[in-house]
Amino acid sequence: MPVRRIKPSHIDDWIADMNQDGVSPTKVIEAVGVLRRVLDRAVRDKAIAQNSCTMRSGSLPKRPQTERPVLSPAEVEALSLR
């Protein structure tokens, strides 16, 4: 589809389809980011007036929170003494 024909509703539908197809939230966010950058370039090149990604009504899925343990100062010191 030519970029000038991409409407915010098309992007919302595309995101909904990816969510329904089981695409991970991280991949959906990355895919929309790529499209946003492509459309930003088209705006900068004056091929389109505005970026449809910025005008969408829907929200992106939330990335899952990853548990990242943090060492205590005593644990860091113990590791440094090894």
N, C-alpha and C positions, 0 to 999 in steps of 0.2 A: 504494500500500500504506500503510495506517495506520502511523504511526511506532512504535506499541506492538508491531507485529508484525515489525519489522525485527530480524533476528538477526545476530550477528557472521558467521555462515556466508553469509548473503545478501550482506553487504558484500564478503566475500572472493570470492564468485562473481562479483559485479559488477565488481570490480577485475580479476579474471582475464579476464572477457569483454572489458573495455576493452583490456587488454593484447593479447589475441588479435586484436581488431579493428584493431590498429595505432594506437590512440590514443597520442599522445606522452606520455612520462613526466610532463612538466610538467602537462599537462591532467588526467591521472589524479590527480596529487597535489592539484591545485586542486579537482577534483570531490569528492574524499574530504574535503578541508578544508571545503567548503560543507556537505556532509552532516554532518560532525562538529559544525559550528556550529549547524545546525538541531537536531540531537539534543541538544546542550548546552542549547539554549533549552527543549526539551521536558522535560529533566531539571529545569531551573530552575523551570519552570511546573508541575512535579510531574505531568506527563502520563505520564512513564515513570520508572522507578526509576534506571536507569543508561544511559549512552551505549554503544551497541553498537559504535561505532567504536573505543572504547578497549579493547574486549574481543576484538578480532579476533586471529586467529592468524597471518595472513599478513603479509608486508612490502610496503611500497610500492616501486614502481620507483625507481631512482636517476636523478636529473637528470643529463643529460650535462654534463661539465665544459666550460666555455667558456674558450677561450684569451683572456686579456686582457693585452695587452702593457703593461709598465710602463716609463715613461721613466726614464732614469738622471738623476742630478743635472745632469750636463753637458748632456744633451738639454733638460732643463727650462730651464736657463740660456740655452742657444742660442735657444730659442723666445721667451724673455722679452726678448731683445735685438733681435728682429725688429721 
